[in-house]
Amino acid sequence: MDSSVLQFDYASDFSEGLAAVKSDDTYTYIDPTGKPVITVDTGFDGVSAFSEGRAIVRVNDYYGYLDRTGKVVIDPQYPGANRFSGGLAAVRTGTRYGYIDPAGGLVIEPQFILASDFSGGLAAVKIGEQYGYINPSGRDVIAAQFADAWSFSESLAVVKSQGQWGYVAPNGQLKIPPQFDGAFDFSEGLARVRKGSQWGYIRDTGEFAIPPQFDFAADFSEGLAVVLMGAQWGYADPQGQVVIAPQFSFASDFSEGLAAVVINGQTGYINPSGEQVIPPQFQRGGNFAEGWAWVQMGDRYQFINPQGQFLQR
């Protein structure tokens, strides 16, 4: 490979204009030109993508946060930590979760067995054996009553009750009563749900837009959804038409107009017409984010653009 191509021991997606990479046991954040912007302390064991101007860092199984200058603004002190979302991050102290602000101030005291990210102004939390929802002040908005609960997406959240899955609205109303054997978030107006062993898609009314017929299914992204039929993956449109025939041993969501697929053990990228835009040649490949996708060749990672060109020095 051309020596001008940037290569790393590890690479992650671009987020908020930066991507975490690792070379010679040192983590660095690079910008979309490949320029190093933040060199992380060599004593750090791991880092995350940036979210709301903060990135998680790990030191000896304790977590803290960096800002975009590379300064540690919240010392590694938590045995568990989530990304910032909605201005707050869930952190674990001892056996309970609470929430902190970007300066590290404790906003909601640790009291929850589990806690999710804020989304749509609410966060799912586990109190005792049940889940409910709180607002950013820590006040109960939807009383703990569910066996499981997820974050809100498109104004509905997946909840589990009496062994079945349904959807709750922000006011606590069960908009779609629990009736499914499996369920995921709404995306682009549809949510994938399972009846028995087959997956289909519902509208926010609870009615099926695409009857259960797939062996597995992913969320809609850019107008298409990955679906499994037998042992092969293809893509369906919102009307349930399989527009890219099942032919891949693995397939990912469309992102920025392309999707990673595996053909004969190699990863390449297709467009929404199913045409190969970047021929299969990689061991693995991520989704495109902010104009670049990481790819793995052997034990090295690189970045490619939508034309298949490598990020260079």
N, C-alpha and C positions, 0 to 999 in steps of 0.2 A: 504494500500500500504506500502511496505517496507520503513522504515524510512530513509534508505540510498539513496533512489531515490531523486534526486534534483527536487523540486517543486517551482513554481513561480506564482505570480499573473498575470503575462504577460510574453510572450516570443516571440522572432522574429527569422527570419532566420539567420544562420551564413553567414557572409560576410567578406572577408579578414581576416579570422581566429578568428573573434569575433562575439558574438551574444548579443544583448541587452535584458536584462531581468529586471523585476520589482518585488520587494518584499517590503512590508511595506512602500509603497510610495517612495521608493528609487530605482533609476535605476542603474544597474551595467552591465558591459560588461564581459562576461565569455569567456574562451577559450574552445576548444573541449574536454578538460578533466574535464570541470566544474569549473575550478579554476577562482575566480574573478580576473580580470586584471585591470579594471578601475571602481572605485566607483564614480558615478556622483554626483555633488552638489545637495543636497536635495531641493534647490530652483528651479531646472529645472523642467519644466512641461512636457517635452517630449524629446525623442532622436530618431535618425534614425540609420540605418545600416551604416557602414563605406563604403565609395566610394573614391578611390584614396587617402586613408590616412586621410580622413576628415569625421566627422559625424556631422549632423545637430543637434543643441540643440534649445529648445524653452523655453523662459521665458516671461510670460505675453504677449503672442502673438507676440513676436519678436524673430527672428531667428539669430543664430550665428553658430560657428563651433568649434569642439574639434579636437585635434590631437590624435594619438594613445597612448600618455602618459596620456591622460585625461586632458591635459591643454587646456583651452579656448584660441584658437589662433586668433579667430575673434569674438569679443564681439557681443552678441545678440543685433541687431540694425535694422534688416530688417523686414518689415511686410510680406515679402515673400522670400523664398530661395529654390533653387533646389540643388540636389547633385552635386558633382564635376564630370565632364565628359570631357575628352579631355583636362584636365588641367585648365578648367574654370568652374565657377558655375554662373548660372543666379540668380540675386537677385533683389528684388523690393525695390525702395526707393520712397516713395510717390506713385504716380500712374504710374511710368515707370520702366521698367526693364533694367538692364545693366549686366555686367559680371565682376567678381572678380577672382583673382588668389588665390592659396592656402595660401598666406600670408595675404590676405585681401586687396591687392592693387586693385584699380579700373582700369581695363584694357579697358573696353568698357563702355562709359558713359551711364547712364540710359536715354533711348530715345524710347524704344519699349513698346507697349501696352501689348504684351505678348512675351515670349521668351522661347525656348525649350533648351534642353541639346545639346551640341556639339556631333556629331556622324559623322564619316567619314570626319572630318575637316570642317563641315558646321553645322549651327544651323538655324532652322526656327524661324523667328521673324515676329511680326505683326506691320506694319506701317500704320497708318490710319485704313482703313477698309480691307486691303489686307496683304497677307503673302508673304515673300520672304526669301532668305537665305543669311547669312553673313559668313565670315571666322573669324578665331580667332583674327584678327586685327580689326574687326568691319566693314570691307569693304563689300559692297554689291556685291555678286557673282551672285545671281539670283534675278533679280528685283522683287519687290513686285507686284504680279499679281494674286494671288490665293485667293479664298474665305476661304481656310483652307490649312494647310500644316503640315506634320509630320516630325519626324527625319528620317535620312537616315538609311537604313538597307539593307545590301547586295547590296550596290551601287545604290539603288533606294529609292525614298521617295514618300509616298502617298500625293497627292494633290487633291484639289477640285476646279472645275471650272464649272460655269453654271449649278450647281446642280448635277454634276456627278463627280465620282472619277476616277483618273488615277494615273500615276507614272512619276516622273521627274528624270532625270539623273543629276549628279553633274555639268555638263556643261550647265544645263538649258534646255536641249532638253526634250520635252515630249516623253519619250521612249514608254509609253503606254498611248495613248490619253484618256482623261476622257470619260468613257462609262459605269461605274458601279454604282449601287445604294448604294453600301457600299464597303469598301476596308480596308485591314489591311497590316501590314508590311510583307515583304518577310522573310521567315525563312526556312532554308534548301532547298532553291531553288524554293519554292512555296509560293504563297500569297493567302489568302482566300479573295474572293470577292462575292458580292451579286448582283444577277439579280432578280428583283422583290422581292419575299419573300424567295428565295432559295439561298443557299451558295454553292460555288464550289471553285476550286483552279486553278490559272493560273501560267504559267511559265513566265520567265522574257521577253519573246517575246510578251506576252499578249495573247497567245493562251491558251485555257483551257486544263489543264492536267486532271482535274476531273470536269466534267460538273456540273452545279448547281443542287443539289439534296437533300441537307441537310437543316433542319430547323434552324440550327446554326452550327458554326464550329469554332475551335480554330486553332492557329498556329501549324505547325509541330514541334515536339520536340523529338529528339532521334528516328526519323523514323516513328512516329505515330502522328496522330492528333485526338483530341477529337471532336466528331460530335454528333449532336442532331438529332434524328429521332423520331418524335412524342414527347412523354414526357420522353423518355429515352436517356441516353448518352452511346455511344460506341466509338470505335476507328477505324480509317481508315488508310490504308497505302498509299504511294505516287501514287499508281496506281488506287486508289479509291475503293479498296476492303475493305469492312468492316470486319476487322480481329478479332475484339473483339465485339461481338454482343451487341447492345443497351440493357442494363439491369440495369443501374445505375441511381439513381435519381440526382446524381451529379458526375462529374469526372474532374480531373485536368490533366495537362500536365505530361508527363513522365520526370523525373529528376533523374539522377544517377541510372537509371534502374528500378525505381518504380514510381507508380502514385497513388495518393490518390483518393479513390472512396467512394461513400456513398451507403450503402445497408441497407434497413430497418431503416433508420435514424441514422445509425452508420457509422463512417469513418474507413476504413482499407486501405490496399495497395496491388496492384496487380503488376505482372511482365508483360513484353510485350506479353506473351502467354495468358494473361488473368487470370492466376492462382492467387488465394489469397495467398500472402506471409505473410502478417500481417493481421490476421482476424479483421473484423469490430468490434471495441470496444470503439472508441473515439467519443467524441462530435464533434470535428473538428480536422483537421490535415493539416499541411503545406507541401510544397514540400521539398524533400531532397536537402540539400545544404551543401557541405563540410562534408558529412558523417552523418549528423544529420537532423531530421525533428522535429519541435515542434508539440505537440499534446495537446489537451485540454480534460480533464476529470472533469466534474463538473465545478467548478470555478477555477481550478488549471491547470497550464501548466507544461508539462514535455518535455524532448527530447528523441527520440528513434533513434536507429541505424537501418540499413537495415535488421537486424535479429529480430527486434522488441524489443530489449533489451533497458532498460531505462538508461539514463545517471545518474551515481551515484556519491556520494561524494568520 
